[in-house]
């Protein structure tokens, strides 16, 4: 069991960096929208044949919209988690499990990388 906690602890100490190629906006309700350019040959073919847009707009939920601006290349996931907990309280739970999953998704889509 110690081994699993060590792995989780190391992950929580990681410092995320936004992908600088992704533009983003915040609407009047605080919802963040990521603007992701669909690049590559496969995407160009899909744009022509399937009318796939050149830019996809990803609207984050309330939690993601709170977290995204906190990704500054200085804060680790633990620090971000403390801010999320202070803002959302019990509504954020299970806090670190949700944050880890969120950051894994961001990483899988290349929206972030690690410092």
Helices and strands as residue ranges (DSSP letters): H 2-12, E 16-18, E 23-26, E 32-37, H 41-49, E 55-59, H 62-68, H 77-88, G 89-92, H 95-108, E 112-114
